[in-house]
Amino acid sequence: MQINIARIVCLIFVFTGITAAAEMSNNMNVYVGTYTKGTESEGIYRFSLNLETGRAGEVEAAAEIQDPSFLAVHPNQRYLYAVSETAYFKGKKTGSVSAFAVEKESGKLILLNQQSSGGAGPCQLIVDSAGKNVLLANYTTGSIEVLPILSEGCLGEPSCLIQHKDPELGVEQKTAHFHSVNLDSTESYAFVADLGLDRVFFYRFDAAKGLLTPNEPASLFIGQKAGPRHFAWHPSGRFGYIINELNSTITLVTLDAVKGVLNIKQTLSSLPAGFKENNYCAEVQVHPSGKFLYGSNRGHDSIAIFAIEAETGLLTALGYEATQGKYPRNFSIDPTGKYLLAANQNSDNIVIFKIDKNTGLLKATGQKVEVLSPVCIKFLPGR
């Protein structure tokens, strides 16, 4: 009889009492994904953040893993998933995805198992709200994959793998570059940003089977050389925002919830007037209140701040806050909406800003956390 070691490890953690995190305290655990290639980074790091004072604790290694450039937390908060943005895994041209159990007392991450990402250069992943599936985007090879989550938090064999094709030529193109996948509030549809083809693709999603099927129409063209990268929903679920890496813009889209398609309503620059140097947008997030939107500029090295009109979702620029570092690839807002943490990839630091709940503007707290090549930030309740 063949013994599945990874499954046994998973079961051990279930029966030894790893439970969902308790009610949120004043402390959050902040997990940081990094690039390890060409650096001395070991993988994923952790530090605490006090929500009352905005002070950060000491940084410690949480898990040793290669190039964990994006992280996702399971809804039960007992598991964390990470892509390894690499070109090869077990001798094949693909990256990998790792499943971790979160050790309740120490915050350490215990590796459960790994699966192939189904393509090279996986760069983003999410977990559906039922905690049944991981959906991920492969940048280099332009594909998306769905991995079922077993009852113990481990990852199963892929249930779906789709290679992108140019919708006009009908053939696979080397320029296809998936950069993110997101689900609508009902999780009936998935929206996939393809930076290479300048489109957001629409898929129907069957969570029970872990399957994606092309919708009709199949995609939305964002703009020539726009480079759609990441996507953020408004809390209302009626509209969302796409940040475009290559032309430094943010596009407001409205959702047709019946057809599962998006329509463009507004596009505006992420940069102040007059800025002419090179810039590449990265992350976009909506404040939990739904009143403000933030986007990161790599080059201008800032967080762009916008007000959101409640009924229409239309944006108005409020200002730009320097991230006090270089190349802010990612940032994250804590669940209470009090703080924004900006990860400056090329200056090896994370800068903590306090968010004014009335104006949406940012103010540096003076807290800087040193982490090598930080590229993703996720929160979990701490002790």
C-alpha positions, 0 to 999 in steps of 0.5 A: 500500500502506497503511503501519502506522506503529505496527507499524513502530515496534514492530518497530524496538524488537524488532530493536534489542535490547529484551530481558526484564529481567535477574535482579532486582538490589537496585534496582527501577524504580517506575513511578507513574501519576497524574492530570494533569487539574487538576494540573501532572503530565505523566503517568507518572513513575519512580524507583528503590528500593533493596531493601536500604536502602529508599531512593528515587532521584530522580523523573523523567518516564517518559512524557507521557500524559493521566490514566494512572490505572492501569498494568499490566506485560507478563509479559516486562517489556519492555512497560507498558500504561496506561489514560487515564481520560478521557471522549473519545478521537479524538472519541468518548465513550471513554477510551484504552489506551496501549502502551509499550516499556520502554527498558532503560538509562534506564527511559524509556517509548516509546509504541508505539500507542494503542487506544480503551478501548471506553467512558468512564473506563477505570480498571483493566487487567491483562495475562494471564500469556501476554502475549496480551491486555489486559483492562480495566474502564470505570468511567463507561460500565460495560463491559469490553474485551479488546485482543489484544497483538501480538508486538511489544507493540502493541495490536490492535483489540478482540476483545471488548467487553461492556456491563454490564446490570442482571441483574434488569431486563435493561436497561442501567443508568446505575449500572453501574460496572466497577471491576476485572477479575481472572483466576483462576490457570488463567485460565479465568475472569474476575471483574469488580467492578461498584461500581454494581450491587454485584456481581462478575460471572463470565465464561469467558475464552478467551485464544486468541481474546480472548473473554469469555462470561457464566458461569452463575450470572452474578454474586455480590451483595456487599451493598446499597451495598457498592461492590465495587472491587478484588480480590486473590487469595491465592497458593493460588488457593483464595480471594480478597478484595474491597475494598468502596469504599462501605461500607468492608468487605473480603469473603473469597470462596472459589472453585469452580474447576470452576464458575468462581463465588465464594461469600462466606465472611466480611465485616469492616470495614476501619476501627477501631471507633468511626470515624464519618467519611466513608471510601472504600476503594480498593486491596487486596493480599495479601502474597507470603507469603500471611500478610497482607492490606492495604487502603487507607482514604481518609478514615481515611487508613490501611492496614488490616492483617490476618492470613490464616489459612492453611487457611481464608483467614479474616481477623483485624485486626492494626492500622492504619498512617497513610499520612502523607498524604491519600487513599491511592488505591493502594499496592503491595508490592514483589515481595520483600515487604519494602516497601509504598509508599502513594500519597497522591493528595491530598497528592502524595506516596508514603510507603515503609514496611518490612513486618515479615515476622513480624507483617505490621505496617508501619514508616515508613522516613522515605522520602517521594517527591514525585509530583503526584497519584499513583494507581498504583504498579508495579514493574520490575527495575532496574539 
